[in-house]
């Protein structure tokens, strides 16, 4: 039986809130990593605030990125870091979180520069190709699979037809990797068995909806 | 392997939880089983859609945070991109095949039911109800292979999975009367032909808006009415079910109505 996450289960709405709720005393990397791993998704704000300025400066000076591109890539880097943590691709920190974010962000800037045919100033300390380059773990396969805007729109439209609470249940289980008991608590279902049944039916419904898109 | 085990394996595969040996074996199964391959493809597309939407939601969250930090105006808080009005629908492989398999299954069911009618068996409502009854798959528990411990709930569901319905009835009656436990108790009672005992359970569960299997309970309540000779009530329920395009037992209800009419 997968244990419940130790932290209090945040409401689904809080995942989409925009309030800047940085902790007054930023958590140390190990604590922040552990907290995100245990389900405190709202700490992504703190992660972003802590490292954003440094990355924007670095990306503009060293990687020839525009400010907008640098911010865009850093946002994607934070999201990629989060997904690596919850999916278990990143189980422990072998370097500072900033190093990890910079490595991912750098790779995304290179990608964006390539798309824009922008020449890149060689970054002698880029670390690209290093054996322990954490950006190697970034899964860009979804970006590559879904660069077709039309296909992305079809999937988005299909999901919009799914409705609640199915979208909430499936997102908590498959994206945020909540154990079934945490999904039950978040959605307010009576039991893990009922939650499992509801999840199964919601997934079947989504598959039927997408098949008709 | 029951349906819940199958769903668990698919989840483990898609979420990267399988060890490499197990993963390789499962991928060989996918190569050999077309319906499994279709299921995996459809599930993967569903997960892609979820990932896309939540990536976008987090992106919007961070964009709005960036806007506040940089002092510029916040971007529009759209969580998902709008679908184009004239999107080209890409035909997905296997979907029409799946639809025809469902129609073929319904036709086969009708033929089988017709055979029973010709042989004088299908005239009896109870026999007809039993013909259209199949115990609902166990989605409530996840069996752990090799697990020697078995609490009361697992014992009840194991008896159910083993089609030992008399034992399952006895065990479910000893459990807490949750909706899920009552649903599977009713299933076990029906399978053991204790229709009078099953009827109030299915009727109550069918009326519960917050119960995930309420639509299924409506169908089984109709079967229970039929088994007890209450053909008029059963027909009325089955007509409602067959008219609902989203009902999971729409095809079965339509086939049964054809028998009754």
Interface residues (C-beta under 8 A of the other chain):
Chain A: X15 X16 X17 X18 X20 X44 X45 X48 X49 X52 X71 X75 X76 X78 X79 X82 X87 X88 X89 X142 X145 X146 X149 X150 X151 X152 X153 X154 X155 X156 X157 X158 X159 X160 X167 X170 X171 X174 X175 X176 X177 X189 X190 X191 X193 X194 X196 X197 X198 X200 X201 X203 X206 X207 X210 X211 X213
Chain B: X4 X7 X14 X15 X16 X42 X43 X45 X46 X47 X48 X49 X50 X51 X52 X53 X54 X55 X56 X57 X58 X59 X60 X61 X62 X63 X64 X65 X66 X68 X69 X70 X74 X77 X79 X80 X81 X82 X83 X84 X87 X88 X89 X90 X92 X95 X139 X140 X141 X142 X178 X179 X180 X210 X211 X212 X213
